[in-house]
Amino acid sequence: MKQTFYILKNNSGSDGTYLLSGEYLTLYPGDEVTLKQRPTNITSNIIVSMYRKEVGETILNLKPKTKVEK
């Protein structure tokens, strides 16, 4: 299954902010963060890159198996 990720980079010399789930978070100069959700709002000094990656099934993605009795 493919999943979309977002990389936020701050290559400027000043702090940047982004809005995620109703909370403003700071991205300091030279920092990078990877998110599973695209931020709602960002400052102009933050660069957003999107990529899709193949991820294996995790325990959260598995459906419960039903037991068939004879």
PDB file of N, H, CA, C and O in Angstrom:
ATOM      1  N   MET A   1       0.842  -1.165   0.000  1.00  0.00           N
ATOM      2  CA  MET A   1       0.000   0.000   0.000  1.00  0.00           C
ATOM      3  C   MET A   1       0.896   1.239   0.000  1.00  0.00           C
ATOM      4  O   MET A   1       1.878   1.297   0.740  1.00  0.00           O
ATOM      5  N   LYS A   2       0.561   2.215  -0.820  1.00  0.00           N
ATOM      6  H   LYS A   2      -0.236   2.167  -1.421  1.00  0.00           H
ATOM      7  CA  LYS A   2       1.332   3.450  -0.880  1.00  0.00           C
ATOM      8  C   LYS A   2       0.731   4.479   0.073  1.00  0.00           C
ATOM      9  O   LYS A   2      -0.487   4.570   0.228  1.00  0.00           O
ATOM     10  N   GLN A   3       1.607   5.247   0.702  1.00  0.00           N
ATOM     11  H   GLN A   3       2.597   5.174   0.575  1.00  0.00           H
ATOM     12  CA  GLN A   3       1.171   6.285   1.614  1.00  0.00           C
ATOM     13  C   GLN A   3       1.904   7.571   1.262  1.00  0.00           C
ATOM     14  O   GLN A   3       3.065   7.538   0.853  1.00  0.00           O
ATOM     15  N   THR A   4       1.224   8.705   1.420  1.00  0.00           N
ATOM     16  H   THR A   4       0.281   8.732   1.751  1.00  0.00           H
ATOM     17  CA  THR A   4       1.798  10.002   1.106  1.00  0.00           C
ATOM     18  C   THR A   4       2.423  10.609   2.353  1.00  0.00           C
ATOM     19  O   THR A   4       1.824  10.599   3.429  1.00  0.00           O
ATOM     20  N   PHE A   5       3.637  11.140   2.197  1.00  0.00           N
ATOM     21  H   PHE A   5       4.123  11.148   1.323  1.00  0.00           H
ATOM     22  CA  PHE A   5       4.345  11.831   3.266  1.00  0.00           C
ATOM     23  C   PHE A   5       4.728  13.216   2.786  1.00  0.00           C
ATOM     24  O   PHE A   5       4.863  13.447   1.585  1.00  0.00           O
ATOM     25  N   TYR A   6       4.904  14.136   3.721  1.00  0.00           N
ATOM     26  H   TYR A   6       4.795  13.948   4.697  1.00  0.00           H
ATOM     27  CA  TYR A   6       5.279  15.514   3.410  1.00  0.00           C
ATOM     28  C   TYR A   6       6.541  15.874   4.182  1.00  0.00           C
ATOM     29  O   TYR A   6       6.610  15.689   5.397  1.00  0.00           O
ATOM     30  N   ILE A   7       7.539  16.392   3.466  1.00  0.00           N
ATOM     31  H   ILE A   7       7.483  16.543   2.479  1.00  0.00           H
ATOM     32  CA  ILE A   7       8.776  16.833   4.088  1.00  0.00           C
ATOM     33  C   ILE A   7       8.761  18.353   4.117  1.00  0.00           C
ATOM     34  O   ILE A   7       8.602  18.997   3.080  1.00  0.00           O
ATOM     35  N   LEU A   8       8.927  18.924   5.299  1.00  0.00           N
ATOM     36  H   LEU A   8       9.056  18.401   6.142  1.00  0.00           H
ATOM     37  CA  LEU A   8       9.009  20.372   5.469  1.00  0.00           C
ATOM     38  C   LEU A   8      10.449  20.726   5.793  1.00  0.00           C
ATOM     39  O   LEU A   8      11.032  20.163   6.719  1.00  0.00           O
ATOM     40  N   LYS A   9      11.033  21.661   5.036  1.00  0.00           N
ATOM     41  H   LYS A   9      10.559  22.119   4.284  1.00  0.00           H
ATOM     42  CA  LYS A   9      12.408  22.097   5.243  1.00  0.00           C
ATOM     43  C   LYS A   9      12.436  23.601   5.429  1.00  0.00           C
ATOM     44  O   LYS A   9      11.701  24.333   4.766  1.00  0.00           O
ATOM     45  N   ASN A  10      13.286  24.056   6.332  1.00  0.00           N
ATOM     46  H   ASN A  10      13.883  23.461   6.870  1.00  0.00           H
ATOM     47  CA  ASN A  10      13.496  25.480   6.538  1.00  0.00           C
ATOM     48  C   ASN A  10      14.951  25.783   6.217  1.00  0.00           C
ATOM     49  O   ASN A  10      15.828  25.556   7.050  1.00  0.00           O
ATOM     50  N   ASN A  11      15.214  26.290   5.027  1.00  0.00           N
ATOM     51  H   ASN A  11      14.501  26.474   4.350  1.00  0.00           H
ATOM     52  CA  ASN A  11      16.565  26.601   4.591  1.00  0.00           C
ATOM     53  C   ASN A  11      16.935  28.059   4.842  1.00  0.00           C
ATOM     54  O   ASN A  11      18.049  28.472   4.521  1.00  0.00           O
ATOM     55  N   SER A  12      16.030  28.838   5.406  1.00  0.00           N
ATOM     56  H   SER A  12      15.125  28.502   5.667  1.00  0.00           H
ATOM     57  CA  SER A  12      16.305  30.262   5.628  1.00  0.00           C
ATOM     58  C   SER A  12      17.036  30.463   6.957  1.00  0.00           C
ATOM     59  O   SER A  12      17.318  29.501   7.672  1.00  0.00           O
ATOM     60  N   GLY A  13      17.334  31.702   7.274  1.00  0.00           N
ATOM     61  H   GLY A  13      17.105  32.483   6.694  1.00  0.00           H
ATOM     62  CA  GLY A  13      18.024  32.030   8.510  1.00  0.00           C
ATOM     63  C   GLY A  13      17.089  32.407   9.638  1.00  0.00           C
ATOM     64  O   GLY A  13      17.548  32.780  10.717  1.00  0.00           O
ATOM     65  N   SER A  14      15.795  32.319   9.416  1.00  0.00           N
ATOM     66  H   SER A  14      15.422  32.016   8.539  1.00  0.00           H
ATOM     67  CA  SER A  14      14.847  32.688  10.467  1.00  0.00           C
ATOM     68  C   SER A  14      13.850  31.555  10.714  1.00  0.00           C
ATOM     69  O   SER A  14      13.688  30.659   9.886  1.00  0.00           O
ATOM     70  N   ASP A  15      13.189  31.613  11.863  1.00  0.00           N
ATOM     71  H   ASP A  15      13.320  32.341  12.536  1.00  0.00           H
ATOM     72  CA  ASP A  15      12.208  30.590  12.224  1.00  0.00           C
ATOM     73  C   ASP A  15      11.028  30.613  11.262  1.00  0.00           C
ATOM     74  O   ASP A  15      10.665  31.662  10.729  1.00  0.00           O
ATOM     75  N   GLY A  16      10.434  29.443  11.048  1.00  0.00           N
ATOM     76  H   GLY A  16      10.729  28.591  11.481  1.00  0.00           H
ATOM     77  CA  GLY A  16       9.226  29.333  10.252  1.00  0.00           C
ATOM     78  C   GLY A  16       8.157  28.644  11.083  1.00  0.00           C
ATOM     79  O   GLY A  16       8.470  27.927  12.033  1.00  0.00           O
ATOM     80  N   THR A  17       6.906  28.858  10.731  1.00  0.00           N
ATOM     81  H   THR A  17       6.652  29.440   9.960  1.00  0.00           H
ATOM     82  CA  THR A  17       5.816  28.198  11.456  1.00  0.00           C
ATOM     83  C   THR A  17       4.894  27.507  10.469  1.00  0.00           C
ATOM     84  O   THR A  17       4.778  27.904   9.309  1.00  0.00           O
ATOM     85  N   TYR A  18       4.245  26.468  10.957  1.00  0.00           N
ATOM     86  H   TYR A  18       4.339  26.145  11.898  1.00  0.00           H
ATOM     87  CA  TYR A  18       3.241  25.769  10.166  1.00  0.00           C
ATOM     88  C   TYR A  18       2.094  25.370  11.084  1.00  0.00           C
ATOM     89  O   TYR A  18       2.283  25.138  12.278  1.00  0.00           O
ATOM     90  N   LEU A  19       0.902  25.296  10.502  1.00  0.00           N
ATOM     91  H   LEU A  19       0.749  25.484   9.532  1.00  0.00           H
ATOM     92  CA  LEU A  19      -0.308  24.966  11.246  1.00  0.00           C
ATOM     93  C   LEU A  19      -0.678  23.513  10.965  1.00  0.00           C
ATOM     94  O   LEU A  19      -0.886  23.118   9.818  1.00  0.00           O
ATOM     95  N   LEU A  20      -0.755  22.723  12.041  1.00  0.00           N
ATOM     96  H   LEU A  20      -0.587  23.044  12.973  1.00  0.00           H
ATOM     97  CA  LEU A  20      -1.085  21.311  11.915  1.00  0.00           C
ATOM     98  C   LEU A  20      -2.043  20.941  13.036  1.00  0.00           C
ATOM     99  O   LEU A  20      -1.715  21.083  14.214  1.00  0.00           O
ATOM    100  N   SER A  21      -3.217  20.469  12.672  1.00  0.00           N
ATOM    101  H   SER A  21      -3.484  20.354  11.715  1.00  0.00           H
ATOM    102  CA  SER A  21      -4.249  20.059  13.638  1.00  0.00           C
ATOM    103  C   SER A  21      -4.602  21.172  14.615  1.00  0.00           C
ATOM    104  O   SER A  21      -4.780  20.922  15.807  1.00  0.00           O
ATOM    105  N   GLY A  22      -4.705  22.396  14.114  1.00  0.00           N
ATOM    106  H   GLY A  22      -4.561  22.599  13.145  1.00  0.00           H
ATOM    107  CA  GLY A  22      -5.121  23.520  14.942  1.00  0.00           C
ATOM    108  C   GLY A  22      -4.039  24.086  15.839  1.00  0.00           C
ATOM    109  O   GLY A  22      -4.329  24.938  16.679  1.00  0.00           O
ATOM    110  N   GLU A  23      -2.794  23.639  15.688  1.00  0.00           N
ATOM    111  H   GLU A  23      -2.558  22.947  15.005  1.00  0.00           H
ATOM    112  CA  GLU A  23      -1.699  24.097  16.537  1.00  0.00           C
ATOM    113  C   GLU A  23      -0.558  24.619  15.664  1.00  0.00           C
ATOM    114  O   GLU A  23      -0.141  23.954  14.715  1.00  0.00           O
ATOM    115  N   TYR A  24      -0.052  25.825  15.994  1.00  0.00           N
ATOM    116  H   TYR A  24      -0.391  26.365  16.765  1.00  0.00           H
ATOM    117  CA  TYR A  24       1.094  26.377  15.274  1.00  0.00           C
ATOM    118  C   TYR A  24       2.377  25.781  15.847  1.00  0.00           C
ATOM    119  O   TYR A  24       2.603  25.814  17.056  1.00  0.00           O
ATOM    120  N   LEU A  25       3.204  25.241  14.973  1.00  0.00           N
ATOM    121  H   LEU A  25       3.020  25.215  13.990  1.00  0.00           H
ATOM    122  CA  LEU A  25       4.472  24.632  15.369  1.00  0.00           C
ATOM    123  C   LEU A  25       5.615  25.379  14.698  1.00  0.00           C
ATOM    124  O   LEU A  25       5.452  25.906  13.597  1.00  0.00           O
ATOM    125  N   THR A  26       6.771  25.429  15.353  1.00  0.00           N
ATOM    126  H   THR A  26       6.903  25.001  16.247  1.00  0.00           H
ATOM    127  CA  THR A  26       7.924  26.164  14.846  1.00  0.00           C
ATOM    128  C   THR A  26       8.909  25.212  14.185  1.00  0.00           C
ATOM    129  O   THR A  26       9.181  24.122  14.688  1.00  0.00           O
ATOM    130  N   LEU A  27       9.437  25.648  13.047  1.00  0.00           N
ATOM    131  H   LEU A  27       9.217  26.533  12.638  1.00  0.00           H
ATOM    132  CA  LEU A  27      10.494  24.923  12.355  1.00  0.00           C
ATOM    133  C   LEU A  27      11.703  25.855  12.311  1.00  0.00           C
ATOM    134  O   LEU A  27      11.679  26.879  11.628  1.00  0.00           O
ATOM    135  N   TYR A  28      12.749  25.498  13.036  1.00  0.00           N
ATOM    136  H   TYR A  28      12.768  24.666  13.590  1.00  0.00           H
ATOM    137  CA  TYR A  28      13.921  26.363  13.175  1.00  0.00           C
ATOM    138  C   TYR A  28      14.813  26.291  11.944  1.00  0.00           C
ATOM    139  O   TYR A  28      14.719  25.335  11.175  1.00  0.00           O
ATOM    140  N   PRO A  29      15.686  27.293  11.737  1.00  0.00           N
ATOM    141  CA  PRO A  29      16.562  27.317  10.557  1.00  0.00           C
ATOM    142  C   PRO A  29      17.385  26.038  10.421  1.00  0.00           C
ATOM    143  O   PRO A  29      18.008  25.588  11.383  1.00  0.00           O
ATOM    144  N   GLY A  30      17.384  25.462   9.236  1.00  0.00           N
ATOM    145  H   GLY A  30      16.879  25.827   8.454  1.00  0.00           H
ATOM    146  CA  GLY A  30      18.138  24.247   8.948  1.00  0.00           C
ATOM    147  C   GLY A  30      17.435  22.962   9.340  1.00  0.00           C
ATOM    148  O   GLY A  30      17.943  21.878   9.052  1.00  0.00           O
ATOM    149  N   ASP A  31      16.278  23.048   9.990  1.00  0.00           N
ATOM    150  H   ASP A  31      15.865  23.929  10.224  1.00  0.00           H
ATOM    151  CA  ASP A  31      15.554  21.851  10.423  1.00  0.00           C
ATOM    152  C   ASP A  31      14.689  21.280   9.309  1.00  0.00           C
ATOM    153  O   ASP A  31      14.341  21.958   8.342  1.00  0.00           O
ATOM    154  N   GLU A  32      14.358  20.011   9.483  1.00  0.00           N
ATOM    155  H   GLU A  32      14.640  19.461  10.269  1.00  0.00           H
ATOM    156  CA  GLU A  32      13.513  19.280   8.536  1.00  0.00           C
ATOM    157  C   GLU A  32      12.616  18.349   9.338  1.00  0.00           C
ATOM    158  O   GLU A  32      13.051  17.771  10.334  1.00  0.00           O
ATOM    159  N   VAL A  33      11.365  18.202   8.908  1.00  0.00           N
ATOM    160  H   VAL A  33      11.012  18.672   8.099  1.00  0.00           H
ATOM    161  CA  VAL A  33      10.429  17.314   9.582  1.00  0.00           C
ATOM    162  C   VAL A  33       9.606  16.576   8.525  1.00  0.00           C
ATOM    163  O   VAL A  33       9.275  17.138   7.481  1.00  0.00           O
ATOM    164  N   THR A  34       9.281  15.315   8.804  1.00  0.00           N
ATOM    165  H   THR A  34       9.550  14.858   9.652  1.00  0.00           H
ATOM    166  CA  THR A  34       8.450  14.509   7.910  1.00  0.00           C
ATOM    167  C   THR A  34       7.100  14.287   8.567  1.00  0.00           C
ATOM    168  O   THR A  34       7.027  13.875   9.725  1.00  0.00           O
ATOM    169  N   LEU A  35       6.028  14.560   7.828  1.00  0.00           N
ATOM    170  H   LEU A  35       6.087  14.894   6.887  1.00  0.00           H
ATOM    171  CA  LEU A  35       4.672  14.450   8.354  1.00  0.00           C
ATOM    172  C   LEU A  35       3.844  13.519   7.488  1.00  0.00           C
ATOM    173  O   LEU A  35       4.108  13.368   6.295  1.00  0.00           O
ATOM    174  N   LYS A  36       2.834  12.893   8.095  1.00  0.00           N
ATOM    175  H   LYS A  36       2.619  13.017   9.064  1.00  0.00           H
ATOM    176  CA  LYS A  36       1.905  12.058   7.335  1.00  0.00           C
ATOM    177  C   LYS A  36       0.732  12.880   6.813  1.00  0.00           C
ATOM    178  O   LYS A  36      -0.032  12.409   5.970  1.00  0.00           O
ATOM    179  N   GLN A  37       0.587  14.098   7.308  1.00  0.00           N
ATOM    180  H   GLN A  37       1.207  14.480   7.993  1.00  0.00           H
ATOM    181  CA  GLN A  37      -0.535  14.963   6.939  1.00  0.00           C
ATOM    182  C   GLN A  37       0.016  16.303   6.462  1.00  0.00           C
ATOM    183  O   GLN A  37       0.966  16.829   7.042  1.00  0.00           O
ATOM    184  N   ARG A  38      -0.580  16.857   5.404  1.00  0.00           N
ATOM    185  H   ARG A  38      -1.351  16.430   4.933  1.00  0.00           H
ATOM    186  CA  ARG A  38      -0.133  18.145   4.888  1.00  0.00           C
ATOM    187  C   ARG A  38      -0.562  19.257   5.845  1.00  0.00           C
ATOM    188  O   ARG A  38      -1.713  19.284   6.283  1.00  0.00           O
ATOM    189  N   PRO A  39       0.354  20.176   6.176  1.00  0.00           N
ATOM    190  CA  PRO A  39      -0.015  21.285   7.060  1.00  0.00           C
ATOM    191  C   PRO A  39      -1.050  22.190   6.400  1.00  0.00           C
ATOM    192  O   PRO A  39      -1.071  22.347   5.179  1.00  0.00           O
ATOM    193  N   THR A  40      -1.906  22.781   7.228  1.00  0.00           N
ATOM    194  H   THR A  40      -1.889  22.654   8.219  1.00  0.00           H
ATOM    195  CA  THR A  40      -2.946  23.662   6.723  1.00  0.00           C
ATOM    196  C   THR A  40      -2.372  24.966   6.210  1.00  0.00           C
ATOM    197  O   THR A  40      -2.811  25.477   5.179  1.00  0.00           O
ATOM    198  N   ASN A  41      -1.394  25.510   6.918  1.00  0.00           N
ATOM    199  H   ASN A  41      -1.037  25.095   7.755  1.00  0.00           H
ATOM    200  CA  ASN A  41      -0.820  26.804   6.574  1.00  0.00           C
ATOM    201  C   ASN A  41       0.663  26.784   6.915  1.00  0.00           C
ATOM    202  O   ASN A  41       1.059  26.184   7.914  1.00  0.00           O
ATOM    203  N   ILE A  42       1.495  27.437   6.091  1.00  0.00           N
ATOM    204  H   ILE A  42       1.174  27.925   5.279  1.00  0.00           H
ATOM    205  CA  ILE A  42       2.935  27.526   6.353  1.00  0.00           C
ATOM    206  C   ILE A  42       3.413  28.934   6.057  1.00  0.00           C
ATOM    207  O   ILE A  42       2.769  29.669   5.309  1.00  0.00           O
ATOM    208  N   THR A  43       4.554  29.314   6.648  1.00  0.00           N
ATOM    209  H   THR A  43       5.077  28.716   7.255  1.00  0.00           H
ATOM    210  CA  THR A  43       5.170  30.600   6.302  1.00  0.00           C
ATOM    211  C   THR A  43       5.978  30.423   5.022  1.00  0.00           C
ATOM    212  O   THR A  43       6.269  29.298   4.614  1.00  0.00           O
ATOM    213  N   SER A  44       6.335  31.532   4.394  1.00  0.00           N
ATOM    214  H   SER A  44       6.098  32.446   4.725  1.00  0.00           H
ATOM    215  CA  SER A  44       6.957  31.489   3.071  1.00  0.00           C
ATOM    216  C   SER A  44       8.368  30.909   3.077  1.00  0.00           C
ATOM    217  O   SER A  44       8.868  30.524   2.020  1.00  0.00           O
ATOM    218  N   ASN A  45       9.027  30.835   4.237  1.00  0.00           N
ATOM    219  H   ASN A  45       8.621  31.148   5.096  1.00  0.00           H
ATOM    220  CA  ASN A  45      10.397  30.316   4.255  1.00  0.00           C
ATOM    221  C   ASN A  45      10.461  28.800   4.450  1.00  0.00           C
ATOM    222  O   ASN A  45      11.556  28.249   4.563  1.00  0.00           O
ATOM    223  N   ILE A  46       9.331  28.119   4.493  1.00  0.00           N
ATOM    224  H   ILE A  46       8.441  28.566   4.401  1.00  0.00           H
ATOM    225  CA  ILE A  46       9.293  26.661   4.608  1.00  0.00           C
ATOM    226  C   ILE A  46       8.957  26.060   3.243  1.00  0.00           C
ATOM    227  O   ILE A  46       8.010  26.482   2.579  1.00  0.00           O
ATOM    228  N   ILE A  47       9.747  25.072   2.840  1.00  0.00           N
ATOM    229  H   ILE A  47      10.517  24.729   3.379  1.00  0.00           H
ATOM    230  CA  ILE A  47       9.541  24.379   1.570  1.00  0.00           C
ATOM    231  C   ILE A  47       8.865  23.043   1.863  1.00  0.00           C
ATOM    232  O   ILE A  47       9.321  22.285   2.719  1.00  0.00           O
ATOM    233  N   VAL A  48       7.771  22.754   1.145  1.00  0.00           N
ATOM    234  H   VAL A  48       7.400  23.369   0.449  1.00  0.00           H
ATOM    235  CA  VAL A  48       7.035  21.494   1.336  1.00  0.00           C
ATOM    236  C   VAL A  48       7.264  20.598   0.119  1.00  0.00           C
ATOM    237  O   VAL A  48       7.018  21.003  -1.017  1.00  0.00           O
ATOM    238  N   SER A  49       7.734  19.383   0.371  1.00  0.00           N
ATOM    239  H   SER A  49       7.934  19.054   1.294  1.00  0.00           H
ATOM    240  CA  SER A  49       7.902  18.378  -0.677  1.00  0.00           C
ATOM    241  C   SER A  49       7.017  17.190  -0.346  1.00  0.00           C
ATOM    242  O   SER A  49       6.948  16.764   0.807  1.00  0.00           O
ATOM    243  N   MET A  50       6.343  16.657  -1.349  1.00  0.00           N
ATOM    244  H   MET A  50       6.400  17.003  -2.285  1.00  0.00           H
ATOM    245  CA  MET A  50       5.460  15.520  -1.151  1.00  0.00           C
ATOM    246  C   MET A  50       6.071  14.296  -1.815  1.00  0.00           C
ATOM    247  O   MET A  50       6.616  14.391  -2.914  1.00  0.00           O
ATOM    248  N   TYR A  51       5.981  13.139  -1.149  1.00  0.00           N
ATOM    249  H   TYR A  51       5.538  13.062  -0.256  1.00  0.00           H
ATOM    250  CA  TYR A  51       6.403  11.902  -1.789  1.00  0.00           C
ATOM    251  C   TYR A  51       5.518  10.756  -1.335  1.00  0.00           C
ATOM    252  O   TYR A  51       4.921  10.793  -0.259  1.00  0.00           O
ATOM    253  N   ARG A  52       5.446   9.742  -2.176  1.00  0.00           N
ATOM    254  H   ARG A  52       5.931   9.712  -3.051  1.00  0.00           H
ATOM    255  CA  ARG A  52       4.650   8.549  -1.876  1.00  0.00           C
ATOM    256  C   ARG A  52       5.619   7.385  -1.691  1.00  0.00           C
ATOM    257  O   ARG A  52       6.574   7.217  -2.450  1.00  0.00           O
ATOM    258  N   LYS A  53       5.348   6.597  -0.672  1.00  0.00           N
ATOM    259  H   LYS A  53       4.572   6.734  -0.056  1.00  0.00           H
ATOM    260  CA  LYS A  53       6.238   5.493  -0.349  1.00  0.00           C
ATOM    261  C   LYS A  53       5.413   4.241  -0.107  1.00  0.00           C
ATOM    262  O   LYS A  53       4.324   4.294   0.466  1.00  0.00           O
ATOM    263  N   GLU A  54       5.944   3.125  -0.549  1.00  0.00           N
ATOM    264  H   GLU A  54       6.828   3.082  -1.014  1.00  0.00           H
ATOM    265  CA  GLU A  54       5.308   1.836  -0.312  1.00  0.00           C
ATOM    266  C   GLU A  54       5.553   1.446   1.139  1.00  0.00           C
ATOM    267  O   GLU A  54       6.700   1.332   1.571  1.00  0.00           O
ATOM    268  N   VAL A  55       4.480   1.241   1.885  1.00  0.00           N
ATOM    269  H   VAL A  55       3.549   1.333   1.534  1.00  0.00           H
ATOM    270  CA  VAL A  55       4.599   0.821   3.280  1.00  0.00           C
ATOM    271  C   VAL A  55       3.924  -0.531   3.441  1.00  0.00           C
ATOM    272  O   VAL A  55       2.876  -0.794   2.851  1.00  0.00           O
ATOM    273  N   GLY A  56       4.535  -1.376   4.242  1.00  0.00           N
ATOM    274  H   GLY A  56       5.387  -1.163   4.721  1.00  0.00           H
ATOM    275  CA  GLY A  56       3.976  -2.696   4.493  1.00  0.00           C
ATOM    276  C   GLY A  56       2.790  -2.605   5.434  1.00  0.00           C
ATOM    277  O   GLY A  56       2.541  -1.568   6.048  1.00  0.00           O
ATOM    278  N   GLU A  57       2.072  -3.694   5.537  1.00  0.00           N
ATOM    279  H   GLU A  57       2.274  -4.537   5.038  1.00  0.00           H
ATOM    280  CA  GLU A  57       0.919  -3.723   6.423  1.00  0.00           C
ATOM    281  C   GLU A  57       1.399  -3.730   7.870  1.00  0.00           C
ATOM    282  O   GLU A  57       2.274  -4.514   8.237  1.00  0.00           O
ATOM    283  N   THR A  58       0.833  -2.873   8.669  1.00  0.00           N
ATOM    284  H   THR A  58       0.122  -2.236   8.370  1.00  0.00           H
ATOM    285  CA  THR A  58       1.141  -2.843  10.090  1.00  0.00           C
ATOM    286  C   THR A  58      -0.025  -3.430  10.846  1.00  0.00           C
ATOM    287  O   THR A  58      -1.054  -3.759  10.256  1.00  0.00           O
ATOM    288  N   ILE A  59       0.127  -3.561  12.120  1.00  0.00           N
ATOM    289  H   ILE A  59       0.963  -3.294  12.599  1.00  0.00           H
ATOM    290  CA  ILE A  59      -0.931  -4.123  12.948  1.00  0.00           C
ATOM    291  C   ILE A  59      -2.201  -3.278  12.863  1.00  0.00           C
ATOM    292  O   ILE A  59      -3.304  -3.798  13.031  1.00  0.00           O
ATOM    293  N   LEU A  60      -2.052  -1.976  12.601  1.00  0.00           N
ATOM    294  H   LEU A  60      -1.156  -1.553  12.464  1.00  0.00           H
ATOM    295  CA  LEU A  60      -3.214  -1.100  12.500  1.00  0.00           C
ATOM    296  C   LEU A  60      -3.972  -1.298  11.194  1.00  0.00           C
ATOM    297  O   LEU A  60      -5.174  -1.039  11.128  1.00  0.00           O
ATOM    298  N   ASN A  61      -3.280  -1.754  10.155  1.00  0.00           N
ATOM    299  H   ASN A  61      -2.304  -1.964  10.207  1.00  0.00           H
ATOM    300  CA  ASN A  61      -3.909  -1.916   8.846  1.00  0.00           C
ATOM    301  C   ASN A  61      -4.551  -3.283   8.653  1.00  0.00           C
ATOM    302  O   ASN A  61      -5.314  -3.472   7.705  1.00  0.00           O
ATOM    303  N   LEU A  62      -4.260  -4.230   9.523  1.00  0.00           N
ATOM    304  H   LEU A  62      -3.641  -4.075  10.293  1.00  0.00           H
ATOM    305  CA  LEU A  62      -4.767  -5.580   9.343  1.00  0.00           C
ATOM    306  C   LEU A  62      -6.216  -5.677   9.817  1.00  0.00           C
ATOM    307  O   LEU A  62      -6.596  -5.096  10.833  1.00  0.00           O
ATOM    308  N   LYS A  63      -7.007  -6.422   9.058  1.00  0.00           N
ATOM    309  H   LYS A  63      -6.698  -6.894   8.232  1.00  0.00           H
ATOM    310  CA  LYS A  63      -8.393  -6.672   9.463  1.00  0.00           C
ATOM    311  C   LYS A  63      -8.395  -7.921  10.350  1.00  0.00           C
ATOM    312  O   LYS A  63      -7.624  -8.852  10.116  1.00  0.00           O
ATOM    313  N   PRO A  64      -9.240  -7.940  11.343  1.00  0.00           N
ATOM    314  CA  PRO A  64      -9.275  -9.132  12.195  1.00  0.00           C
ATOM    315  C   PRO A  64      -9.743 -10.361  11.414  1.00  0.00           C
ATOM    316  O   PRO A  64     -10.650 -10.284  10.585  1.00  0.00           O
ATOM    317  N   LYS A  65      -9.114 -11.468  11.693  1.00  0.00           N
ATOM    318  H   LYS A  65      -8.377 -11.530  12.365  1.00  0.00           H
ATOM    319  CA  LYS A  65      -9.488 -12.701  11.003  1.00  0.00           C
ATOM    320  C   LYS A  65     -10.631 -13.351  11.747  1.00  0.00           C
ATOM    321  O   LYS A  65     -10.638 -13.416  12.976  1.00  0.00           O
ATOM    322  N   THR A  66     -11.587 -13.827  10.993  1.00  0.00           N
ATOM    323  H   THR A  66     -11.581 -13.774   9.994  1.00  0.00           H
ATOM    324  CA  THR A  66     -12.721 -14.503  11.615  1.00  0.00           C
ATOM    325  C   THR A  66     -12.458 -16.001  11.658  1.00  0.00           C
ATOM    326  O   THR A  66     -11.898 -16.572  10.723  1.00  0.00           O
ATOM    327  N   LYS A  67     -12.857 -16.611  12.721  1.00  0.00           N
ATOM    328  H   LYS A  67     -13.312 -16.147  13.481  1.00  0.00           H
ATOM    329  CA  LYS A  67     -12.652 -18.033  12.896  1.00  0.00           C
ATOM    330  C   LYS A  67     -13.901 -18.776  12.423  1.00  0.00           C
ATOM    331  O   LYS A  67     -15.015 -18.484  12.857  1.00  0.00           O
ATOM    332  N   VAL A  68     -13.701 -19.714  11.549  1.00  0.00           N
ATOM    333  H   VAL A  68     -12.796 -19.952  11.196  1.00  0.00           H
ATOM    334  CA  VAL A  68     -14.807 -20.500  11.019  1.00  0.00           C
ATOM    335  C   VAL A  68     -14.833 -21.831  11.767  1.00  0.00           C
ATOM    336  O   VAL A  68     -13.865 -22.591  11.748  1.00  0.00           O
ATOM    337  N   GLU A  69     -15.939 -22.092  12.411  1.00  0.00           N
ATOM    338  H   GLU A  69     -16.726 -21.475  12.426  1.00  0.00           H
ATOM    339  CA  GLU A  69     -16.064 -23.353  13.153  1.00  0.00           C
ATOM    340  C   GLU A  69     -16.841 -24.359  12.319  1.00  0.00           C
ATOM    341  O   GLU A  69     -17.802 -24.004  11.636  1.00  0.00           O
ATOM    342  N   LYS A  70     -16.419 -25.614  12.381  1.00  0.00           N
ATOM    343  H   LYS A  70     -15.639 -25.902  12.936  1.00  0.00           H
ATOM    344  CA  LYS A  70     -17.064 -26.667  11.595  1.00  0.00           C
ATOM    345  C   LYS A  70     -18.047 -27.432  12.435  1.00  0.00           C
ATOM    346  O   LYS A  70     -18.688 -28.360  11.943  1.00  0.00           O
TER     347      LYS A  70
END
